[in-house]
């Protein structure tokens, strides 16, 4: 949760002043909505890893840094 808090603080609008508790509640609320949406349209649980071909932790490495690797991975499957 700490890494989520840090990322949210970095990306939050300057005028947003939430306490840690308020921010945690907001994150949990968004996660619940995402899970419900996903399950509604797929019929599968949100965190079921069998639903993913690749899972990338972007906590310490940006998505932009992963793109070349993932593109080469896809190219090698052709």
C-alpha positions as CSV (number, residue, x, y, z in Angstrom):
1,X,0.0,0.0,0.0
2,X,2.9,2.4,0.7
3,X,4.1,2.2,-2.9
4,X,0.5,3.0,-4.1
5,X,0.3,6.0,-1.8
6,X,3.6,7.3,-3.1
7,X,2.6,6.9,-6.7
8,X,-0.8,8.5,-6.1
9,X,0.9,11.5,-4.3
10,X,3.3,11.9,-7.2
11,X,0.5,11.9,-9.8
12,X,-2.1,13.8,-7.8
13,X,-3.2,17.3,-8.8
14,X,-1.4,20.0,-6.8
15,X,-4.6,21.2,-5.2
16,X,-5.5,17.8,-3.9
17,X,-4.7,17.7,-0.2
18,X,-5.8,14.3,1.2
19,X,-4.5,12.7,4.4
20,X,-2.9,9.3,4.2
21,X,-6.1,7.8,5.6
22,X,-8.3,9.6,3.0
23,X,-6.0,8.6,0.2
24,X,-6.0,4.9,1.3
25,X,-9.8,5.0,1.3
26,X,-9.9,6.5,-2.2
27,X,-7.4,3.9,-3.5
28,X,-9.5,1.1,-2.0
29,X,-12.7,2.5,-3.5
30,X,-11.1,2.8,-6.9
31,X,-9.8,-0.8,-6.7
32,X,-13.2,-2.1,-5.7
33,X,-14.8,-0.3,-8.6
34,X,-12.2,-1.7,-11.0
35,X,-12.7,-5.2,-9.6
36,X,-16.5,-5.0,-10.0
37,X,-16.2,-3.7,-13.6
38,X,-13.7,-6.4,-14.6
39,X,-15.8,-9.2,-13.0
40,X,-19.0,-7.9,-14.6
41,X,-17.5,-7.9,-18.2
42,X,-15.3,-11.0,-17.9
43,X,-17.0,-13.2,-15.4
44,X,-13.6,-13.8,-13.7
45,X,-12.2,-12.5,-10.5
46,X,-10.0,-9.3,-10.8
47,X,-6.9,-10.8,-9.2
48,X,-7.0,-14.2,-11.0
49,X,-3.5,-14.4,-12.4
50,X,-4.7,-17.1,-15.0
51,X,-6.3,-14.2,-16.8
52,X,-3.0,-12.6,-17.7
53,X,-0.3,-13.5,-20.2
54,X,2.2,-11.1,-18.7
55,X,2.3,-9.3,-15.3
56,X,4.7,-6.4,-14.9
57,X,5.4,-4.6,-11.6
58,X,5.9,-1.0,-12.5
59,X,6.5,0.2,-9.0
60,X,10.3,0.8,-9.6
61,X,10.5,0.7,-13.4
62,X,8.3,2.8,-15.7
63,X,6.0,1.4,-18.3
64,X,8.0,3.2,-20.9
65,X,11.1,1.3,-19.9
66,X,9.2,-2.1,-20.3
67,X,7.8,-1.4,-23.8
68,X,10.9,-2.4,-25.8
69,X,11.2,-5.7,-23.9
70,X,7.5,-6.5,-24.2
71,X,7.6,-5.6,-27.9
72,X,10.5,-8.0,-28.5
73,X,8.7,-10.7,-26.6
74,X,5.7,-10.3,-28.8
75,X,7.9,-10.3,-31.9
76,X,9.6,-13.5,-30.9
77,X,6.2,-15.3,-30.7
78,X,5.5,-14.6,-34.4
